[in-house]
Amino acid sequence: MKQHNRSVSVVLVAVSVVGVSAGIASADGMTPSHAPSDKAFVAFMANVNVSEIAAGSNAQKNATSECVRQAGRVLYDNHTQLEVKLKPVAKSLGVSLPSGPTTADQRMFAPVAEKAHTPAYDTAWLKMMYPGHKEALATIDQEIASTRNSQVKAYAEMARPIIQAHLDMVYGAKCHTPPSTS
């Protein structure tokens, strides 16, 4: 079971550390509405989404507290919806969406997954969620301020309060009651 957890578990922090934009920013001849930074942002958000879907699923299965299980459910539901809404934006920019978390992301989450079904898991999961969400929020704010692509800006503005709510849920590496996902 631990091996299965490692293969499907990932956390947002890993995505922000990996630096998604490295392989995306080589878009020659782009028009201002399809700037490389927009493509990098879309790729970043796609990786955030698949990572958070996996991390949320893992928390629902392996957390010991109801609060962390609920937080996992919120992350899973919200990032699944964000991924659906990102697909047309990615298609319009020619950005391929990942089918799942990267191997590097999985390795980053392995120490958390090894603590499954213990209170240490809950603490480790919460500690990993905060910095990643903070980085994602900063990236979203930067994109909102800099993009001239109305479709990308609309997505970023729609995603911002969701990511802020996630940040609020895990603030201080403590679980705060998640909002309802309905």
Long-range contacts (C-beta under 8 A, 24 or more apart in sequence): 1-116, 2-113, 2-114, 2-116, 5-58, 5-62, 5-113, 5-114, 5-116, 6-106, 6-109, 6-110, 6-113, 7-106, 8-54, 8-57, 8-58, 8-100, 8-101, 8-106, 9-54, 9-55, 9-58, 9-101, 9-106, 9-109, 9-110, 9-112, 9-113, 10-50, 10-51, 10-54, 10-55, 10-101, 10-102, 10-105, 10-106, 10-108, 10-109, 11-51, 11-52, 11-55, 11-105, 11-108, 11-109, 11-112, 11-125, 11-128, 11-129, 11-132, 12-48, 12-51, 12-52, 12-55, 12-128, 12-129, 12-132, 12-133, 12-135, 12-136, 13-108, 13-128, 13-129, 13-131, 13-132, 13-135, 14-51, 14-101, 14-102, 14-104, 14-105, 14-107, 14-108, 14-109, 14-132, 15-44, 15-47, 15-48, 15-51, 15-105, 15-132, 15-136, 16-48, 16-131, 16-132, 16-135, 16-136, 16-139, 17-108, 18-47, 18-102, 18-104, 18-105, 20-44, 20-47, 24-95, 32-148, 33-148, 33-149, 34-93, 34-94, 34-149, 35-147, 35-148, 35-149, 37-143, 37-146, 37-147, 38-93, 38-143, 38-147, 38-149, 38-152, 39-93, 39-94, 39-95, 41-139, 41-143, 41-147, 41-152, 41-156, 42-86, 42-89, 42-90, 42-93, 42-95, 42-152, 42-155, 43-90, 43-95, 44-136, 44-139, 45-82, 45-86, 45-136, 45-140, 45-155, 45-159, 46-83, 46-86, 46-90, 46-95, 46-97, 46-98, 47-98, 47-101, 47-102, 47-105, 48-79, 48-132, 48-136, 49-79, 49-80, 49-82, 49-83, 49-86, 50-79, 50-83, 50-97, 50-98, 50-99, 50-100, 50-101, 51-101, 51-105, 52-76, 52-78, 52-79, 52-166, 53-79, 53-80, 53-83, 54-100, 54-101, 54-109, 55-109, 55-125, 55-128, 55-129, 58-109, 58-113, 58-116, 58-125, 59-125, 61-116, 62-113, 62-116, 62-117, 62-121, 63-121, 63-122, 63-125, 64-117, 64-118, 64-119, 64-121, 64-122, 65-119, 65-122, 65-175, 67-175, 67-176, 67-177, 67-178, 68-122, 68-125, 68-126, 68-175, 70-177, 70-178, 71-126, 71-129, 71-169, 71-170, 71-175, 71-178, 72-125, 73-178, 73-181, 74-165, 74-166, 74-169, 74-178, 74-179, 74-181, 75-166, 77-181, 78-162, 78-165, 78-166, 78-181, 82-159, 82-162, 85-155, 85-158, 86-155, 88-151, 89-151, 89-152, 89-155, 92-151, 93-149, 93-152, 122-175, 123-173, 126-170, 126-173, 126-174, 126-175, 127-173, 129-166, 129-169, 129-170, 130-167, 130-170, 130-171, 130-172, 130-173, 133-163, 133-166, 133-167, 133-170, 134-167, 136-163, 137-163, 137-164, 137-167
